[in-house]
Amino acid sequence: MFFSDAETISVITNDGRNIVGVLRGFDQATNIILDESHERVYSTKEGVQQLVLGLYIIRGDNISVVGELDEELDANLDLSKLRAHPLKPVIH
Amino acid sequence: MLFFSYFKELVGKEVTVELKNDLAIRGILRSVDQYLNIKLENIRVVDQDKYPHMLSVRNCFIRGSVVRYVQLPPDGVDIDILHDATRREARGP
């Protein structure tokens, strides 16, 4: 369906959160198992905050986007300098 | 079934997907499935300064349930064929 296991992915959830981790599994309902995960909290006042989460199951209902994280591009990012409004929640 | 087949024809074309959280992502349509989940390649978020959340992402999977619009290339659409097909579909089995 999507990326292979052991890929580092960036998930955007319906409530506007951004969670990054290693894909360990998924199913047809797009439920996801994410290992070594952390949430990236964006703010307009300070740089990106990273909250360590660990091993997570994210229910497919709550997932908007699953992105393949390019390690090279990510290494070039200075998260402490990024300022952004948090993503809006999904409205059906 | 109709739109699934229709999107399959558009694989390889550049589209812009607008999501229900107002995020808009432009990219090459790589694949689509029965739920109209979409896979895009070489993406670029439309207002990248406002939405830097996907700067390190090149390819992504978008859940069909969260799509508001799919903006198509005008020359990628044969509007008469589409019009015809939807008319037939609406007529019922």
N, CA and C atoms of all chains as a GROMACS GRO file, in nm:
protein
  555
    1MET      N    1   0.084  -0.120   0.000
    1MET     CA    2   0.000   0.000   0.000
    1MET      C    3   0.087   0.124   0.000
    2PHE      N    4   0.162   0.143   0.106
    2PHE     CA    5   0.258   0.252   0.096
    2PHE      C    6   0.399   0.205   0.122
    3PHE      N    7   0.476   0.284   0.194
    3PHE     CA    8   0.619   0.263   0.200
    3PHE      C    9   0.652   0.135   0.274
    4SER      N   10   0.770   0.082   0.250
    4SER     CA   11   0.809  -0.045   0.310
    4SER      C   12   0.839  -0.028   0.458
    5ASP      N   13   0.834  -0.138   0.531
    5ASP     CA   14   0.868  -0.135   0.674
    5ASP      C   15   1.012  -0.091   0.690
    6ALA      N   16   1.040  -0.030   0.805
    6ALA     CA   17   1.173   0.021   0.838
    6ALA      C   18   1.204   0.153   0.767
    7GLU      N   19   1.104   0.211   0.699
    7GLU     CA   20   1.120   0.346   0.646
    7GLU      C   21   1.090   0.443   0.758
    8THR      N   22   1.161   0.557   0.760
    8THR     CA   23   1.124   0.663   0.855
    8THR      C   24   1.016   0.746   0.788
    9ILE      N   25   0.905   0.761   0.859
    9ILE     CA   26   0.793   0.832   0.799
    9ILE      C   27   0.747   0.946   0.888
   10SER      N   28   0.675   1.038   0.825
   10SER     CA   29   0.621   1.154   0.895
   10SER      C   30   0.470   1.148   0.878
   11VAL      N   31   0.398   1.135   0.988
   11VAL     CA   32   0.253   1.121   0.982
   11VAL      C   33   0.188   1.251   1.022
   12ILE      N   34   0.088   1.294   0.945
   12ILE     CA   35   0.006   1.407   0.988
   12ILE      C   36  -0.129   1.350   1.028
   13THR      N   37  -0.167   1.378   1.152
   13THR     CA   38  -0.293   1.322   1.203
   13THR      C   39  -0.406   1.421   1.182
   14ASN      N   40  -0.529   1.374   1.199
   14ASN     CA   41  -0.647   1.459   1.176
   14ASN      C   42  -0.655   1.577   1.271
   15ASP      N   43  -0.593   1.565   1.388
   15ASP     CA   44  -0.596   1.679   1.482
   15ASP      C   45  -0.480   1.775   1.456
   16GLY      N   46  -0.404   1.753   1.348
   16GLY     CA   47  -0.301   1.848   1.309
   16GLY      C   48  -0.164   1.821   1.370
   17ARG      N   49  -0.145   1.703   1.429
   17ARG     CA   50  -0.014   1.672   1.485
   17ARG      C   51   0.078   1.611   1.381
   18ASN      N   52   0.207   1.626   1.403
   18ASN     CA   53   0.306   1.570   1.313
   18ASN      C   54   0.391   1.472   1.393
   19ILE      N   55   0.383   1.344   1.358
   19ILE     CA   56   0.457   1.243   1.433
   19ILE      C   57   0.553   1.172   1.339
   20VAL      N   58   0.679   1.164   1.380
   20VAL     CA   59   0.784   1.104   1.297
   20VAL      C   60   0.832   0.976   1.364
   21GLY      N   61   0.849   0.870   1.285
   21GLY     CA   62   0.898   0.746   1.343
   21GLY      C   63   0.930   0.644   1.237
   22VAL      N   64   0.967   0.521   1.283
   22VAL     CA   65   1.001   0.415   1.189
   22VAL      C   66   0.879   0.327   1.168
   23LEU      N   67   0.840   0.307   1.044
   23LEU     CA   68   0.724   0.226   1.012
   23LEU      C   69   0.754   0.079   1.037
   24ARG      N   70   0.674   0.017   1.123
   24ARG     CA   71   0.695  -0.125   1.151
   24ARG      C   72   0.583  -0.210   1.093
   25GLY      N   73   0.467  -0.147   1.070
   25GLY     CA   74   0.358  -0.224   1.013
   25GLY      C   75   0.240  -0.137   0.982
   26PHE      N   76   0.149  -0.189   0.898
   26PHE     CA   77   0.028  -0.117   0.863
   26PHE      C   78  -0.072  -0.218   0.810
   27ASP      N   79  -0.198  -0.173   0.794
   27ASP     CA   80  -0.298  -0.262   0.736
   27ASP      C   81  -0.386  -0.185   0.638
   28GLN      N   82  -0.487  -0.250   0.584
   28GLN     CA   83  -0.576  -0.190   0.484
   28GLN      C   84  -0.651  -0.068   0.537
   29ALA      N   85  -0.670  -0.063   0.669
   29ALA     CA   86  -0.742   0.050   0.727
   29ALA      C   87  -0.648   0.167   0.754
   30THR      N   88  -0.523   0.154   0.708
   30THR     CA   89  -0.411   0.246   0.734
   30THR      C   90  -0.382   0.266   0.882
   31ASN      N   91  -0.414   0.168   0.967
   31ASN     CA   92  -0.361   0.168   1.104
   31ASN      C   93  -0.210   0.152   1.088
   32ILE      N   94  -0.133   0.218   1.174
   32ILE     CA   95   0.012   0.216   1.160
   32ILE      C   96   0.082   0.182   1.290
   33ILE      N   97   0.189   0.104   1.280
   33ILE     CA   98   0.276   0.082   1.395
   33ILE      C   99   0.402   0.162   1.371
   34LEU      N  100   0.429   0.252   1.464
   34LEU     CA  101   0.541   0.344   1.450
   34LEU      C  102   0.638   0.324   1.566
   35ASP      N  103   0.763   0.297   1.534
   35ASP     CA  104   0.864   0.276   1.638
   35ASP      C  105   0.953   0.398   1.650
   36GLU      N  106   1.012   0.417   1.769
   36GLU     CA  107   1.105   0.529   1.795
   36GLU      C  108   1.041   0.661   1.754
   37SER      N  109   0.915   0.678   1.787
   37SER     CA  110   0.844   0.795   1.735
   37SER      C  111   0.859   0.916   1.826
   38HIS      N  112   0.849   1.032   1.763
   38HIS     CA  113   0.847   1.157   1.838
   38HIS      C  114   0.753   1.253   1.767
   39GLU      N  115   0.693   1.341   1.847
   39GLU     CA  116   0.603   1.439   1.788
   39GLU      C  117   0.681   1.568   1.767
   40ARG      N  118   0.660   1.631   1.652
   40ARG     CA  119   0.722   1.762   1.625
   40ARG      C  120   0.615   1.868   1.643
   41VAL      N  121   0.636   1.951   1.745
   41VAL     CA  122   0.538   2.056   1.775
   41VAL      C  123   0.588   2.188   1.718
   42TYR      N  124   0.510   2.244   1.626
   42TYR     CA  125   0.549   2.369   1.561
   42TYR      C  126   0.484   2.486   1.633
   43SER      N  127   0.560   2.596   1.642
   43SER     CA  128   0.506   2.714   1.711
   43SER      C  129   0.556   2.837   1.639
   44THR      N  130   0.481   2.947   1.655
   44THR     CA  131   0.524   3.072   1.592
   44THR      C  132   0.622   3.147   1.680
   45LYS      N  133   0.630   3.104   1.808
   45LYS     CA  134   0.713   3.179   1.903
   45LYS      C  135   0.851   3.118   1.923
   46GLU      N  136   0.862   2.985   1.912
   46GLU     CA  137   0.991   2.921   1.935
   46GLU      C  138   1.010   2.811   1.831
   47GLY      N  139   1.129   2.751   1.830
   47GLY     CA  140   1.160   2.647   1.731
   47GLY      C  141   1.078   2.522   1.754
   48VAL      N  142   1.098   2.423   1.666
   48VAL     CA  143   1.021   2.300   1.674
   48VAL      C  144   1.059   2.220   1.798
   49GLN      N  145   0.958   2.181   1.875
   49GLN     CA  146   0.979   2.101   1.994
   49GLN      C  147   0.962   1.954   1.959
   50GLN      N  148   1.052   1.868   2.006
   50GLN     CA  149   1.038   1.725   1.976
   50GLN      C  150   1.004   1.650   2.104
   51LEU      N  151   0.888   1.584   2.105
   51LEU     CA  152   0.845   1.508   2.222
   51LEU      C  153   0.859   1.360   2.195
   52VAL      N  154   0.940   1.291   2.277
   52VAL     CA  155   0.963   1.149   2.253
   52VAL      C  156   0.841   1.067   2.293
   53LEU      N  157   0.799   0.976   2.204
   53LEU     CA  158   0.680   0.896   2.230
   53LEU      C  159   0.710   0.747   2.244
   54GLY      N  160   0.799   0.694   2.160
   54GLY     CA  161   0.831   0.551   2.168
   54GLY      C  162   0.753   0.470   2.066
   55LEU      N  163   0.706   0.350   2.108
   55LEU     CA  164   0.637   0.259   2.016
   55LEU      C  165   0.488   0.288   2.019
   56TYR      N  166   0.432   0.326   1.905
   56TYR     CA  167   0.293   0.369   1.899
   56TYR      C  168   0.214   0.292   1.794
   57ILE      N  169   0.083   0.276   1.820
   57ILE     CA  170  -0.010   0.238   1.715
   57ILE      C  171  -0.095   0.362   1.689
   58ILE      N  172  -0.101   0.403   1.563
   58ILE     CA  173  -0.188   0.516   1.530
   58ILE      C  174  -0.304   0.459   1.450
   59ARG      N  175  -0.424   0.485   1.496
   59ARG     CA  176  -0.542   0.431   1.429
   59ARG      C  177  -0.564   0.501   1.295
   60GLY      N  178  -0.594   0.423   1.194
   60GLY     CA  179  -0.609   0.473   1.057
   60GLY      C  180  -0.711   0.585   1.042
   61ASP      N  181  -0.819   0.580   1.121
   61ASP     CA  182  -0.926   0.683   1.117
   61ASP      C  183  -0.870   0.820   1.132
   62ASN      N  184  -0.761   0.827   1.209
   62ASN     CA  185  -0.708   0.954   1.254
   62ASN      C  186  -0.592   1.005   1.169
   63ILE      N  187  -0.562   0.934   1.058
   63ILE     CA  188  -0.446   0.969   0.977
   63ILE      C  189  -0.486   1.046   0.851
   64SER      N  190  -0.414   1.158   0.824
   64SER     CA  191  -0.436   1.236   0.702
   64SER      C  192  -0.332   1.201   0.598
   65VAL      N  193  -0.205   1.218   0.635
   65VAL     CA  194  -0.096   1.203   0.539
   65VAL      C  195   0.016   1.119   0.599
   66VAL      N  196   0.073   1.031   0.518
   66VAL     CA  197   0.193   0.958   0.558
   66VAL      C  198   0.301   0.995   0.458
   67GLY      N  199   0.406   1.061   0.506
   67GLY     CA  200   0.513   1.104   0.415
   67GLY      C  201   0.638   1.022   0.438
   68GLU      N  202   0.711   0.997   0.329
   68GLU     CA  203   0.838   0.927   0.340
   68GLU      C  204   0.943   1.031   0.376
   69LEU      N  205   1.005   1.019   0.491
   69LEU     CA  206   1.101   1.118   0.535
   69LEU      C  207   1.234   1.096   0.465
   70ASP      N  208   1.282   1.198   0.395
   70ASP     CA  209   1.412   1.188   0.330
   70ASP      C  210   1.518   1.232   0.431
   71GLU      N  211   1.600   1.135   0.477
   71GLU     CA  212   1.696   1.163   0.585
   71GLU      C  213   1.791   1.277   0.550
   72GLU      N  214   1.830   1.283   0.422
   72GLU     CA  215   1.921   1.390   0.376
   72GLU      C  216   1.857   1.526   0.394
   73LEU      N  217   1.733   1.540   0.342
   73LEU     CA  218   1.660   1.667   0.351
   73LEU      C  219   1.637   1.704   0.496
   74ASP      N  220   1.606   1.603   0.577
   74ASP     CA  221   1.576   1.630   0.718
   74ASP      C  222   1.699   1.677   0.792
   75ALA      N  223   1.815   1.622   0.757
   75ALA     CA  224   1.941   1.660   0.823
   75ALA      C  225   1.976   1.806   0.793
   76ASN      N  226   1.933   1.855   0.675
   76ASN     CA  227   1.961   1.994   0.637
   76ASN      C  228   1.870   2.094   0.706
   77LEU      N  229   1.764   2.044   0.769
   77LEU     CA  230   1.670   2.133   0.835
   77LEU      C  231   1.722   2.177   0.970
   78ASP      N  232   1.709   2.308   0.999
   78ASP     CA  233   1.741   2.352   1.134
   78ASP      C  234   1.608   2.373   1.206
   79LEU      N  235   1.566   2.270   1.278
   79LEU     CA  236   1.434   2.274   1.342
   79LEU      C  237   1.422   2.385   1.445
   80SER      N  238   1.535   2.425   1.503
   80SER     CA  239   1.528   2.530   1.606
   80SER      C  240   1.495   2.666   1.545
   81LYS      N  241   1.516   2.678   1.411
   81LYS     CA  242   1.491   2.806   1.346
   81LYS      C  243   1.350   2.811   1.284
   82LEU      N  244   1.284   2.696   1.272
   82LEU     CA  245   1.153   2.692   1.206
   82LEU      C  246   1.043   2.751   1.293
   83ARG      N  247   0.968   2.843   1.232
   83ARG     CA  248   0.853   2.899   1.302
   83ARG      C  249   0.731   2.875   1.212
   84ALA      N  250   0.627   2.819   1.270
   84ALA     CA  251   0.507   2.798   1.189
   84ALA      C  252   0.386   2.783   1.279
   85HIS      N  253   0.271   2.818   1.223
   85HIS     CA  254   0.147   2.791   1.295
   85HIS      C  255   0.126   2.641   1.296
   86PRO      N  256   0.066   2.589   1.401
   86PRO     CA  257   0.033   2.446   1.400
   86PRO      C  258  -0.065   2.417   1.286
   87LEU      N  259  -0.063   2.294   1.236
   87LEU     CA  260  -0.155   2.257   1.128
   87LEU      C  261  -0.297   2.259   1.181
   88LYS      N  262  -0.390   2.290   1.090
   88LYS     CA  263  -0.530   2.293   1.132
   88LYS      C  264  -0.584   2.151   1.142
   89PRO      N  265  -0.684   2.130   1.228
   89PRO     CA  266  -0.747   1.998   1.233
   89PRO      C  267  -0.832   1.975   1.109
   90VAL      N  268  -0.855   1.849   1.076
   90VAL     CA  269  -0.937   1.814   0.961
   90VAL      C  270  -1.084   1.835   0.995
   91ILE      N  271  -1.154   1.901   0.903
   91ILE     CA  272  -1.298   1.918   0.921
   91ILE      C  273  -1.368   1.848   0.806
   92HIS      N  274  -1.450   1.748   0.837
   92HIS     CA  275  -1.514   1.669   0.730
   92HIS      C  276  -1.636   1.738   0.671
   93MET      N  277  -1.633   0.325  -0.847
   93MET     CA  278  -1.551   0.253  -0.946
   93MET      C  279  -1.507   0.346  -1.058
   94LEU      N  280  -1.597   0.438  -1.095
   94LEU     CA  281  -1.570   0.529  -1.207
   94LEU      C  282  -1.448   0.617  -1.178
   95PHE      N  283  -1.452   0.682  -1.061
   95PHE     CA  284  -1.343   0.774  -1.029
   95PHE      C  285  -1.212   0.702  -1.003
   96PHE      N  286  -1.220   0.581  -0.953
   96PHE     CA  287  -1.101   0.499  -0.935
   96PHE      C  288  -1.038   0.476  -1.073
   97SER      N  289  -1.118   0.434  -1.170
   97SER     CA  290  -1.067   0.413  -1.306
   97SER      C  291  -1.015   0.542  -1.365
   98TYR      N  292  -1.088   0.650  -1.338
   98TYR     CA  293  -1.049   0.780  -1.392
   98TYR      C  294  -0.912   0.824  -1.339
   99PHE      N  295  -0.892   0.807  -1.209
   99PHE     CA  296  -0.763   0.846  -1.150
   99PHE      C  297  -0.650   0.757  -1.202
  100LYS      N  298  -0.680   0.631  -1.228
  100LYS     CA  299  -0.576   0.542  -1.282
  100LYS      C  300  -0.524   0.596  -1.415
  101GLU      N  301  -0.614   0.658  -1.494
  101GLU     CA  302  -0.572   0.718  -1.620
  101GLU      C  303  -0.479   0.836  -1.598
  102LEU      N  304  -0.491   0.901  -1.482
  102LEU     CA  305  -0.414   1.022  -1.456
  102LEU      C  306  -0.277   0.995  -1.393
  103VAL      N  307  -0.245   0.867  -1.369
  103VAL     CA  308  -0.116   0.834  -1.307
  103VAL      C  309  -0.003   0.887  -1.397
  104GLY      N  310   0.090   0.957  -1.336
  104GLY     CA  311   0.202   1.016  -1.411
  104GLY      C  312   0.182   1.164  -1.433
  105LYS      N  313   0.059   1.214  -1.415
  105LYS     CA  314   0.033   1.356  -1.435
  105LYS      C  315   0.053   1.430  -1.302
  106GLU      N  316   0.076   1.562  -1.315
  106GLU     CA  317   0.092   1.642  -1.194
  106GLU      C  318  -0.043   1.693  -1.148
  107VAL      N  319  -0.074   1.669  -1.020
  107VAL     CA  320  -0.202   1.715  -0.964
  107VAL      C  321  -0.175   1.791  -0.834
  108THR      N  322  -0.273   1.866  -0.790
  108THR     CA  323  -0.264   1.931  -0.660
  108THR      C  324  -0.379   1.880  -0.575
  109VAL      N  325  -0.347   1.824  -0.459
  109VAL     CA  326  -0.450   1.770  -0.372
  109VAL      C  327  -0.473   1.867  -0.257
  110GLU      N  328  -0.596   1.914  -0.242
  110GLU     CA  329  -0.628   2.002  -0.130
  110GLU      C  330  -0.699   1.916  -0.025
  111LEU      N  331  -0.648   1.924   0.097
  111LEU     CA  332  -0.699   1.841   0.206
  111LEU      C  333  -0.800   1.916   0.291
  112LYS      N  334  -0.870   1.842   0.374
  112LYS     CA  335  -0.973   1.901   0.460
  112LYS      C  336  -0.916   1.982   0.576
  113ASN      N  337  -0.783   1.980   0.590
  113ASN     CA  338  -0.722   2.069   0.690
  113ASN      C  339  -0.661   2.191   0.621
  114ASP      N  340  -0.701   2.214   0.496
  114ASP     CA  341  -0.659   2.328   0.414
  114ASP      C  342  -0.518   2.316   0.356
  115LEU      N  343  -0.446   2.210   0.391
  115LEU     CA  344  -0.313   2.187   0.334
  115LEU      C  345  -0.331   2.150   0.186
  116ALA      N  346  -0.247   2.204   0.098
  116ALA     CA  347  -0.254   2.168  -0.044
  116ALA      C  348  -0.118   2.117  -0.088
  117ILE      N  349  -0.116   1.999  -0.150
  117ILE     CA  350   0.010   1.935  -0.188
  117ILE      C  351   0.010   1.909  -0.338
  118ARG      N  352   0.112   1.956  -0.406
  118ARG     CA  353   0.125   1.932  -0.550
  118ARG      C  354   0.228   1.823  -0.572
  119GLY      N  355   0.202   1.733  -0.666
  119GLY     CA  356   0.298   1.627  -0.694
  119GLY      C  357   0.254   1.543  -0.811
  120ILE      N  358   0.337   1.447  -0.848
  120ILE     CA  359   0.303   1.356  -0.958
  120ILE      C  360   0.221   1.242  -0.900
  121LEU      N  361   0.109   1.214  -0.960
  121LEU     CA  362   0.024   1.105  -0.914
  121LEU      C  363   0.092   0.972  -0.944
  122ARG      N  364   0.125   0.897  -0.839
  122ARG     CA  365   0.197   0.772  -0.856
  122ARG      C  366   0.100   0.654  -0.854
  123SER      N  367   0.002   0.660  -0.759
  123SER     CA  368  -0.097   0.552  -0.757
  123SER      C  369  -0.223   0.593  -0.683
  124VAL      N  370  -0.327   0.515  -0.704
  124VAL     CA  371  -0.456   0.540  -0.642
  124VAL      C  372  -0.515   0.402  -0.611
  125ASP      N  373  -0.605   0.396  -0.511
  125ASP     CA  374  -0.667   0.267  -0.482
  125ASP      C  375  -0.818   0.282  -0.471
  126GLN      N  376  -0.885   0.174  -0.434
  126GLN     CA  377  -1.032   0.171  -0.430
  126GLN      C  378  -1.090   0.273  -0.333
  127TYR      N  379  -1.013   0.314  -0.233
  127TYR     CA  380  -1.062   0.414  -0.137
  127TYR      C  381  -1.030   0.556  -0.186
  128LEU      N  382  -0.971   0.563  -0.306
  128LEU     CA  383  -0.921   0.690  -0.360
  128LEU      C  384  -0.813   0.749  -0.270
  129ASN      N  385  -0.740   0.661  -0.197
  129ASN     CA  386  -0.616   0.702  -0.133
  129ASN      C  387  -0.523   0.738  -0.248
  130ILE      N  388  -0.436   0.836  -0.224
  130ILE     CA  389  -0.350   0.887  -0.330
  130ILE      C  390  -0.204   0.883  -0.288
  131LYS      N  391  -0.119   0.841  -0.378
  131LYS     CA  392   0.025   0.848  -0.353
  131LYS      C  393   0.083   0.950  -0.450
  132LEU      N  394   0.155   1.047  -0.394
  132LEU     CA  395   0.218   1.150  -0.477
  132LEU      C  396   0.368   1.144  -0.465
  133GLU      N  397   0.434   1.177  -0.575
  133GLU     CA  398   0.580   1.175  -0.578
  133GLU      C  399   0.634   1.314  -0.604
  134ASN      N  400   0.754   1.342  -0.550
  134ASN     CA  401   0.819   1.472  -0.571
  134ASN      C  402   0.728   1.588  -0.532
  135ILE      N  403   0.680   1.582  -0.410
  135ILE     CA  404   0.579   1.678  -0.369
  135ILE      C  405   0.635   1.815  -0.336
  136ARG      N  406   0.545   1.912  -0.347
  136ARG     CA  407   0.577   2.048  -0.305
  136ARG      C  408   0.449   2.099  -0.240
  137VAL      N  409   0.459   2.140  -0.114
  137VAL     CA  410   0.342   2.194  -0.046
  137VAL      C  411   0.315   2.332  -0.105
  138VAL      N  412   0.189   2.365  -0.128
  138VAL     CA  413   0.157   2.489  -0.199
  138VAL      C  414   0.201   2.615  -0.128
  139ASP      N  415   0.172   2.631   0.000
  139ASP     CA  416   0.219   2.750   0.070
  139ASP      C  417   0.329   2.706   0.166
  140GLN      N  418   0.447   2.681   0.112
  140GLN     CA  419   0.552   2.616   0.189
  140GLN      C  420   0.600   2.696   0.310
  141ASP      N  421   0.588   2.830   0.302
  141ASP     CA  422   0.629   2.912   0.416
  141ASP      C  423   0.532   2.898   0.531
  142LYS      N  424   0.403   2.884   0.496
  142LYS     CA  425   0.302   2.869   0.599
  142LYS      C  426   0.302   2.727   0.654
  143TYR      N  427   0.334   2.629   0.567
  143TYR     CA  428   0.329   2.489   0.607
  143TYR      C  429   0.464   2.420   0.586
  144PRO      N  430   0.564   2.446   0.673
  144PRO     CA  431   0.694   2.383   0.655
  144PRO      C  432   0.696   2.240   0.709
  145HIS      N  433   0.582   2.187   0.748
  145HIS     CA  434   0.574   2.059   0.817
  145HIS      C  435   0.620   1.942   0.732
  146MET      N  436   0.624   1.961   0.599
  146MET     CA  437   0.662   1.849   0.514
  146MET      C  438   0.785   1.877   0.430
  147LEU      N  439   0.874   1.963   0.482
  147LEU     CA  440   0.992   1.999   0.406
  147LEU      C  441   1.083   1.880   0.375
  148SER      N  442   1.089   1.782   0.466
  148SER     CA  443   1.180   1.669   0.442
  148SER      C  444   1.113   1.553   0.370
  149VAL      N  445   0.991   1.576   0.320
  149VAL     CA  446   0.917   1.467   0.257
  149VAL      C  447   0.916   1.485   0.106
  150ARG      N  448   0.956   1.377   0.033
  150ARG     CA  449   0.954   1.383  -0.114
  150ARG      C  450   0.831   1.313  -0.170
  151ASN      N  451   0.797   1.198  -0.107
  151ASN     CA  452   0.684   1.118  -0.154
  151ASN      C  453   0.588   1.100  -0.039
  152CYS      N  454   0.458   1.102  -0.069
  152CYS     CA  455   0.365   1.084   0.041
  152CYS      C  456   0.241   1.007   0.000
  153PHE      N  457   0.173   0.958   0.101
  153PHE     CA  458   0.048   0.884   0.086
  153PHE      C  459  -0.059   0.970   0.152
  154ILE      N  460  -0.167   0.995   0.078
  154ILE     CA  461  -0.275   1.077   0.132
  154ILE      C  462  -0.400   0.991   0.144
  155ARG      N  463  -0.458   0.987   0.263
  155ARG     CA  464  -0.575   0.906   0.287
  155ARG      C  465  -0.695   0.967   0.213
  156GLY      N  466  -0.768   0.884   0.141
  156GLY     CA  467  -0.879   0.933   0.060
  156GLY      C  468  -0.981   1.012   0.139
  157SER      N  469  -1.004   0.970   0.264
  157SER     CA  470  -1.108   1.031   0.347
  157SER      C  471  -1.080   1.177   0.381
  158VAL      N  472  -0.955   1.220   0.357
  158VAL     CA  473  -0.918   1.353   0.401
  158VAL      C  474  -0.901   1.451   0.284
  159VAL      N  475  -0.932   1.401   0.163
  159VAL     CA  476  -0.917   1.485   0.044
  159VAL      C  477  -1.042   1.571   0.026
  160ARG      N  478  -1.020   1.702   0.003
  160ARG     CA  479  -1.132   1.791  -0.032
  160ARG      C  480  -1.140   1.802  -0.183
  161TYR      N  481  -1.030   1.842  -0.248
  161TYR     CA  482  -1.027   1.854  -0.394
  161TYR      C  483  -0.903   1.788  -0.452
  162VAL      N  484  -0.915   1.745  -0.578
  162VAL     CA  485  -0.796   1.708  -0.653
  162VAL      C  486  -0.796   1.798  -0.775
  163GLN      N  487  -0.698   1.888  -0.784
  163GLN     CA  488  -0.691   1.981  -0.897
  163GLN      C  489  -0.614   1.916  -1.009
  164LEU      N  490  -0.678   1.908  -1.127
  164LEU     CA  491  -0.622   1.835  -1.240
  164LEU      C  492  -0.565   1.929  -1.344
  165PRO      N  493  -0.466   1.880  -1.422
  165PRO     CA  494  -0.416   1.962  -1.532
  165PRO      C  495  -0.526   1.975  -1.637
  166PRO      N  496  -0.556   2.094  -1.686
  166PRO     CA  497  -0.669   2.113  -1.778
  166PRO      C  498  -0.657   2.029  -1.904
  167ASP      N  499  -0.533   2.009  -1.951
  167ASP     CA  500  -0.517   1.928  -2.072
  167ASP      C  501  -0.511   1.779  -2.039
  168GLY      N  502  -0.521   1.745  -1.911
  168GLY     CA  503  -0.519   1.604  -1.875
  168GLY      C  504  -0.659   1.545  -1.872
  169VAL      N  505  -0.757   1.631  -1.900
  169VAL     CA  506  -0.897   1.588  -1.888
  169VAL      C  507  -0.968   1.595  -2.022
  170ASP      N  508  -1.028   1.481  -2.062
  170ASP     CA  509  -1.117   1.490  -2.178
  170ASP      C  510  -1.256   1.505  -2.120
  171ILE      N  511  -1.302   1.627  -2.112
  171ILE     CA  512  -1.423   1.658  -2.039
  171ILE      C  513  -1.546   1.590  -2.099
  172ASP      N  514  -1.549   1.570  -2.229
  172ASP     CA  515  -1.664   1.506  -2.294
  172ASP      C  516  -1.674   1.359  -2.256
  173ILE      N  517  -1.562   1.290  -2.256
  173ILE     CA  518  -1.560   1.148  -2.218
  173ILE      C  519  -1.603   1.133  -2.072
  174LEU      N  520  -1.553   1.223  -1.987
  174LEU     CA  521  -1.585   1.219  -1.844
  174LEU      C  522  -1.733   1.244  -1.823
  175HIS      N  523  -1.784   1.343  -1.895
  175HIS     CA  524  -1.924   1.381  -1.889
  175HIS      C  525  -2.013   1.263  -1.926
  176ASP      N  526  -1.977   1.200  -2.035
  176ASP     CA  527  -2.047   1.081  -2.084
  176ASP      C  528  -2.047   0.967  -1.983
  177ALA      N  529  -1.929   0.939  -1.930
  177ALA     CA  530  -1.913   0.827  -1.835
  177ALA      C  531  -1.993   0.851  -1.709
  178THR      N  532  -1.995   0.974  -1.659
  178THR     CA  533  -2.070   1.003  -1.537
  178THR      C  534  -2.220   0.996  -1.562
  179ARG      N  535  -2.260   1.032  -1.683
  179ARG     CA  536  -2.401   1.025  -1.719
  179ARG      C  537  -2.446   0.878  -1.718
  180ARG      N  538  -2.362   0.793  -1.775
  180ARG     CA  539  -2.392   0.650  -1.779
  180ARG      C  540  -2.397   0.590  -1.640
  181GLU      N  541  -2.304   0.632  -1.557
  181GLU     CA  542  -2.293   0.583  -1.419
  181GLU      C  543  -2.417   0.625  -1.339
  182ALA      N  544  -2.461   0.746  -1.362
  182ALA     CA  545  -2.576   0.801  -1.288
  182ALA      C  546  -2.705   0.732  -1.327
  183ARG      N  547  -2.706   0.682  -1.452
  183ARG     CA  548  -2.826   0.616  -1.502
  183ARG      C  549  -2.856   0.489  -1.422
  184GLY      N  550  -2.751   0.430  -1.364
  184GLY     CA  551  -2.771   0.312  -1.279
  184GLY      C  552  -2.748   0.184  -1.354
  185PRO      N  553  -2.752   0.068  -1.284
  185PRO     CA  554  -2.720  -0.062  -1.344
  185PRO      C  555  -2.830  -0.108  -1.440
   0.00000   0.00000   0.00000
